[in-house]
């Protein structure tokens, strides 16, 4: 993707009826895109390059790149959306040369378990993959933005007009409060926990994505929309943990999730909550 087009991606993320939102997205440029990628990399990896190749304890799949994109074995069924093969296709379209072994495995994750993956981290296959991920961070950010646009269309399209308008009003208020933080909060949460539209991403019938967070936002003044979004997201994720299968032990992640949500609110408010 030509780098001069990257700021224009933000315009394409525009809510369909949000003309005011369009004006605010138009104020975001290349420096905002770089900041967004750095924020997501910090959230997922504390900006540590070693973290570009990760396989978390308690999970049956690796998480790769600045956004910890999920990668499954062939035929593997999980409740969470796989994203790494789509990233590879995107990087290829942007002109990146992929390590040849990825074509050999047809973009399917080849390691049977976490131990075998960790044992292979210094092998040439994974080192070549690490080099690709280190040199493609801007395009990984562009991929996250494109996924957000698709997710937003998927989320808003089927909704009744009144419901869609209410959700758009919440998002528009977030952008009015702070264009950069509002865009970041929406994009990062969808990347982090999904848009909430997928029936597979449910525990006991209850989702935890952007849809559920926006629906849970209480009435708020225009200058407190980001705080209301973060508070609703915290409640949604606490409910997810309560409904999760006990063997997943999701309580161990909740403190980190809360810390991530605090990056969505203005710095002065965030400092006051410490």
DATAQUI-V996074 format. One record per pair of residues at least 6 apart in sequence whose ideal C-beta (glycine too) atoms are under 8 Angstrom apart, sorted by the first residue. I is the first residue (numbers start at 1). J is the second residue. D is the distance in Angstrom with one decimal. If there is no record, write none. Layout:
i/j/d
I/J/D
I/J/D
This chain:
i/j/d
1/94/5.1
1/139/6.5
1/142/5.7
3/30/7.3
3/138/7.2
6/30/5.9
6/33/5.1
6/138/7.2
6/142/6.0
7/28/6.7
7/29/4.5
7/30/5.2
7/32/7.5
7/33/6.4
9/33/7.5
9/142/6.3
9/145/4.9
9/146/7.1
9/149/7.8
10/25/4.8
10/26/7.7
10/28/4.6
10/32/7.3
10/33/7.4
10/145/7.2
10/183/6.6
11/22/6.8
11/25/5.6
11/26/6.2
12/149/5.6
13/25/6.4
13/145/6.5
13/148/6.0
13/149/5.1
13/152/6.8
13/183/7.3
13/187/7.4
14/21/5.9
14/22/4.7
14/25/5.7
15/21/5.1
15/152/7.2
15/156/7.3
15/168/4.9
15/171/6.0
15/172/6.9
16/156/6.8
16/168/8.0
17/164/8.0
17/165/7.4
17/168/6.2
18/168/5.6
18/171/7.3
18/172/5.3
20/172/6.0
20/175/7.9
20/176/7.3
21/168/7.8
21/171/7.0
21/172/5.0
21/175/5.2
24/175/4.5
24/176/6.8
24/179/4.3
24/182/7.6
25/175/7.2
25/179/7.0
25/183/6.7
27/179/5.3
28/179/6.1
28/180/6.3
28/183/6.1
32/180/5.5
32/183/7.5
33/138/7.6
33/141/6.1
33/142/7.7
33/145/7.7
34/138/7.4
34/141/7.8
35/180/7.1
35/184/7.9
36/141/6.1
36/144/8.0
36/145/7.8
36/183/7.4
36/184/5.6
36/187/6.7
36/188/7.8
37/66/6.3
37/137/5.9
37/138/6.6
37/140/7.0
37/141/3.4
37/144/7.8
38/47/7.2
39/184/6.0
39/188/6.8
39/263/6.7
40/66/5.9
40/67/5.6
40/141/7.1
40/144/6.5
40/188/5.9
40/191/6.5
41/47/5.4
41/66/4.1
41/67/7.8
41/137/7.0
43/188/6.7
43/192/7.3
43/260/5.2
43/263/6.9
44/51/7.1
44/63/7.7
44/66/6.5
44/67/6.0
44/68/4.4
45/51/3.4
45/52/6.8
45/54/7.5
45/66/6.8
45/68/7.3
49/130/7.6
49/134/6.1
52/64/6.5
52/65/5.9
52/66/7.1
52/130/5.7
52/133/4.4
52/134/6.6
53/62/7.1
53/64/6.1
53/121/6.0
53/126/5.9
53/129/6.9
53/130/5.6
53/133/7.6
54/62/6.4
54/63/4.8
54/64/6.9
54/68/6.3
55/61/7.3
55/62/4.3
55/63/7.0
55/114/4.5
55/117/4.9
55/118/6.6
56/63/6.3
57/114/7.4
58/248/6.9
58/249/6.5
58/252/8.0
59/114/7.7
60/76/7.3
60/78/7.1
60/113/7.7
60/114/7.9
61/70/5.6
61/71/6.0
61/72/5.5
61/73/7.6
61/76/7.0
61/78/6.7
61/109/6.7
62/70/7.9
62/71/5.3
62/109/6.5
62/111/7.4
62/114/8.0
62/117/5.7
63/69/6.8
63/70/5.9
63/71/7.6
64/71/5.9
64/84/5.6
64/129/7.4
64/133/6.5
65/84/7.3
65/87/6.4
65/133/4.9
65/140/5.4
66/133/7.4
66/137/5.5
66/140/5.0
66/141/7.1
67/83/7.7
67/140/6.3
67/143/7.9
67/144/5.5
67/191/5.7
69/83/4.3
69/84/4.2
69/87/5.1
70/78/7.7
70/80/5.9
70/81/7.1
70/82/5.1
70/83/5.6
70/84/6.2
71/82/6.7
71/84/3.8
71/85/7.2
71/109/4.4
72/78/6.4
72/82/4.9
72/108/7.7
72/109/5.6
73/108/6.4
73/109/4.9
73/110/7.5
73/111/7.8
73/112/7.3
74/106/7.8
74/108/4.2
74/109/7.8
76/109/7.6
79/200/5.1
79/201/5.8
79/202/7.5
80/194/7.7
80/201/6.6
81/194/6.4
81/198/6.6
81/200/8.0
81/201/7.1
83/147/7.1
84/107/7.9
84/109/7.7
85/107/4.2
85/108/7.9
86/143/7.6
86/147/7.7
87/140/6.7
87/143/5.4
88/98/6.1
88/102/6.3
88/107/5.6
89/107/7.8
90/139/7.0
90/142/7.8
90/143/4.6
90/146/7.2
91/98/6.9
91/132/7.1
91/136/5.4
91/139/5.8
91/140/7.7
91/143/7.6
92/98/5.8
94/136/7.7
94/139/4.8
94/142/7.6
96/132/6.5
96/135/7.7
96/136/5.5
96/139/7.0
98/132/6.6
99/125/6.8
99/128/4.0
99/129/5.8
99/132/6.5
101/125/5.1
101/128/7.6
102/129/7.6
111/117/4.1
111/120/6.7
120/126/5.5
133/140/7.4
144/187/6.6
144/191/5.2
145/187/6.5
147/190/7.4
147/191/6.9
148/186/7.2
148/187/4.7
148/190/5.1
148/191/7.0
151/190/5.0
151/194/7.5
151/195/4.0
151/197/7.7
151/210/7.4
152/190/7.6
152/195/7.2
154/195/6.4
154/197/5.6
155/195/4.5
155/196/6.9
155/197/5.1
155/210/6.5
155/211/5.7
156/164/5.2
156/167/6.9
156/168/7.3
159/167/7.2
167/211/7.6
167/214/4.6
167/215/7.4
170/214/5.1
170/217/5.1
170/225/6.7
170/228/7.8
170/229/7.3
171/182/7.4
171/186/6.2
171/214/7.1
173/220/7.2
173/222/5.5
173/225/3.7
174/181/7.7
174/182/3.6
174/185/6.2
174/186/6.8
174/225/4.5
174/226/5.5
174/229/5.9
175/182/4.0
175/183/6.7
176/182/7.6
176/222/5.9
176/225/7.3
177/222/6.6
177/223/5.7
177/224/7.5
177/225/5.0
177/226/5.4
177/266/7.9
178/226/6.4
178/266/6.3
181/226/5.9
181/264/6.5
181/265/7.5
181/266/6.7
182/225/7.5
182/226/6.5
184/263/7.9
184/264/7.1
185/226/6.2
185/229/5.8
185/230/7.5
185/264/3.9
186/210/7.0
188/260/7.7
188/263/7.9
188/264/7.5
189/209/7.9
189/210/5.6
189/213/6.6
189/233/6.3
189/264/7.7
190/209/7.2
190/210/5.1
192/260/6.8
193/208/5.5
193/209/5.5
193/210/7.6
193/237/7.3
194/201/5.3
194/207/7.9
194/208/7.5
194/209/4.0
194/210/7.3
195/209/4.9
195/210/4.8
195/211/6.2
196/207/4.6
196/208/6.9
196/209/2.5
196/210/5.3
196/211/3.2
196/212/4.8
196/213/7.4
197/207/8.0
197/209/6.9
197/211/6.0
198/207/7.7
198/209/7.6
201/207/5.8
201/208/7.2
201/209/6.4
203/240/6.1
203/243/3.9
203/244/5.3
203/245/7.4
204/243/4.6
206/212/7.6
206/239/6.5
206/240/7.5
206/243/5.7
208/236/5.2
208/237/6.2
208/239/7.3
208/240/4.1
212/236/5.0
213/229/6.5
213/232/4.9
213/233/4.7
213/236/5.2
214/229/7.8
214/232/7.5
216/232/3.9
216/235/6.0
216/236/6.0
217/225/7.8
217/228/4.9
217/229/6.1
217/232/4.7
218/228/6.0
218/231/7.8
218/232/7.4
220/227/7.3
220/228/3.9
226/264/5.7
226/265/5.0
226/266/6.7
227/265/5.3
227/269/6.1
229/264/6.3
230/261/4.6
230/262/6.7
230/264/4.8
230/265/5.3
233/261/5.1
233/264/7.6
234/257/7.9
234/258/6.0
234/261/5.6
237/254/6.8
237/257/5.1
237/258/7.7
237/261/7.7
238/254/6.9
240/250/6.9
241/250/4.6
241/251/5.5
241/253/7.8
241/254/5.4
244/250/4.4
262/270/5.2
262/273/6.5
263/270/7.4
265/273/7.7
